[in-house]
Amino acid sequence: MLPVKRNLLPTISRFFDDDWDSLFDFSNRNFSTTQTTLPSVNIKETSNEFVVEMAAPGMKKDDFQIELNNNVLTIKSETKNEKEEKDSENYTRREFSYQSFQRSFNLNNRVIDDSKIEAKYYNGILNILLPKKEEVKAKPTRQIEIV
């Protein structure tokens, strides 16, 4: 008798992933051209907007380039650091450091008002505010009078 293979892990609902995939397409356009890691991204939803939070400590706001082209939001960065130390007349040490990455997200133009997108960089976190269109914002509950 052949052993029966069982998956002992519980099945996890794909509802959350499928729901986000309709708003943001996490396709293969995310890469780092150096051996560094890709900055982590959190995406949160409020009643009025989506907020993309990218962890990028040690960078400056001028290190980023953010573009919106055909509903594709692209965050790029390329930094170069060159350090030269002269210990004596005969010895020079140079250390090079390059870091670059690109993250892209397909935005749902039926949900996001792309004319009002804003970006802020503070304390190592890049925040990109993606406001929702008025017609898709959650409306408060109201009572309907029965006549």
C-alpha positions as CSV (number, residue, x, y, z in Angstrom):
1,M,0.0,0.0,0.0
2,L,1.4,3.4,-1.0
3,P,1.5,6.1,1.7
4,V,-1.1,8.8,1.4
5,K,0.3,12.4,1.3
6,R,-1.7,14.9,3.3
7,N,-1.3,18.6,3.7
8,L,-1.3,19.2,7.4
9,L,-1.4,23.0,7.1
10,P,-4.9,24.5,7.0
11,T,-6.1,26.0,3.8
12,I,-5.8,29.8,3.8
13,S,-8.4,31.9,2.1
14,R,-7.1,33.8,-0.9
15,F,-9.8,36.5,-0.5
16,F,-7.4,39.0,0.9
17,D,-4.8,38.4,-1.9
18,D,-7.5,38.5,-4.6
19,D,-9.0,41.6,-3.2
20,W,-5.7,43.5,-3.3
21,D,-4.8,42.1,-6.7
22,S,-7.8,44.0,-8.2
23,L,-6.4,47.3,-6.8
24,F,-2.7,46.8,-7.0
25,D,-0.9,44.5,-9.4
26,F,2.3,43.2,-7.7
27,S,3.8,42.0,-11.0
28,N,7.4,41.2,-11.7
29,R,8.4,44.8,-12.4
30,N,9.9,45.0,-8.9
31,F,13.7,44.6,-8.8
32,S,17.0,45.7,-7.3
33,T,19.8,46.1,-9.8
34,T,22.4,45.6,-7.1
35,Q,22.8,42.9,-4.5
36,T,20.7,44.9,-2.0
37,T,17.3,44.0,-0.8
38,L,14.1,45.6,-2.1
39,P,12.6,48.1,0.3
40,S,9.6,46.7,2.1
41,V,6.1,48.1,1.3
42,N,3.0,48.2,3.4
43,I,-0.3,49.2,1.8
44,K,-3.2,50.3,4.1
45,E,-6.7,51.5,3.3
46,T,-8.6,54.2,5.1
47,S,-12.1,55.4,4.2
48,N,-10.6,58.2,2.0
49,E,-7.4,56.8,0.6
50,F,-4.8,54.1,0.2
51,V,-1.4,54.7,1.7
52,V,1.7,53.0,0.4
53,E,4.5,53.0,3.0
54,M,8.0,52.2,1.9
55,A,10.8,51.6,4.4
56,A,13.8,53.4,3.1
57,P,16.0,54.5,6.1
58,G,19.1,56.5,5.5
59,M,17.8,58.0,2.2
60,K,16.8,61.5,1.3
61,K,13.7,62.6,-0.5
62,D,15.8,63.6,-3.5
63,D,17.0,60.0,-3.8
64,F,13.5,58.9,-5.0
65,Q,11.8,59.3,-8.4
66,I,8.0,58.6,-8.5
67,E,6.2,58.4,-11.8
68,L,2.6,57.6,-12.8
69,N,2.3,56.4,-16.4
70,N,-0.8,54.6,-17.8
71,N,-2.0,53.7,-14.3
72,V,1.4,52.3,-13.3
73,L,2.9,53.9,-10.2
74,T,6.7,53.4,-10.2
75,I,9.0,54.2,-7.4
76,K,12.7,54.3,-8.4
77,S,15.9,55.1,-6.6
78,E,19.6,55.1,-7.4
79,T,22.2,56.2,-5.0
80,K,26.0,56.2,-5.3
81,N,28.4,56.7,-2.5
82,E,32.1,57.0,-3.0
83,K,34.5,57.3,-0.1
84,E,38.2,57.9,-0.4
85,E,40.6,57.7,2.4
86,K,44.3,58.6,2.1
87,D,46.3,56.9,4.8
88,S,49.7,57.8,3.4
89,E,51.3,59.0,0.2
90,N,51.6,55.4,-1.2
91,Y,48.2,54.0,-0.1
92,T,44.7,55.1,-1.1
93,R,41.6,53.1,-0.3
94,R,38.3,53.7,-2.1
95,E,35.0,52.2,-1.2
96,F,32.1,52.3,-3.6
97,S,28.5,51.7,-2.7
98,Y,25.7,51.6,-5.2
99,Q,22.1,51.0,-4.5
100,S,19.2,51.0,-6.9
101,F,15.7,49.6,-7.0
102,Q,12.4,49.9,-8.7
103,R,8.9,49.0,-7.4
104,S,5.8,49.3,-9.7
105,F,2.1,48.9,-8.9
106,N,-0.8,48.9,-11.4
107,L,-3.4,51.2,-10.0
108,N,-7.1,50.8,-10.5
109,N,-8.2,54.1,-12.1
110,R,-11.8,53.4,-11.3
111,V,-11.0,53.7,-7.6
112,I,-8.0,56.0,-7.3
113,D,-8.1,59.7,-8.1
114,D,-4.6,60.0,-9.8
115,S,-4.7,63.8,-10.0
116,K,-4.4,64.1,-6.2
117,I,-1.6,61.6,-5.5
118,E,0.9,63.0,-3.0
119,A,4.2,61.7,-1.6
120,K,6.0,62.5,1.7
121,Y,9.3,61.3,3.2
122,Y,9.8,61.4,6.9
123,N,11.9,59.4,9.4
124,G,13.0,56.8,6.8
125,I,9.5,56.1,5.5
126,L,8.2,57.2,2.1
127,N,4.4,57.6,2.2
128,I,2.5,57.8,-1.0
129,L,-1.1,58.9,-0.5
130,L,-3.5,57.6,-3.2
131,P,-6.9,59.3,-2.6
132,K,-10.1,57.4,-3.5
133,K,-12.5,58.9,-6.0
134,E,-15.6,60.4,-4.3
135,E,-18.0,57.9,-5.8
136,V,-16.2,54.9,-4.3
137,K,-15.7,56.3,-0.8
138,A,-17.7,54.7,1.9
139,K,-20.8,56.7,2.7
140,P,-22.1,57.0,6.3
141,T,-25.1,54.9,7.2
142,R,-28.4,56.8,7.1
143,Q,-31.8,56.0,8.3
144,I,-34.6,55.8,5.7
145,E,-37.9,56.9,7.0
146,I,-40.9,54.7,6.2
147,V,-43.9,56.7,5.0
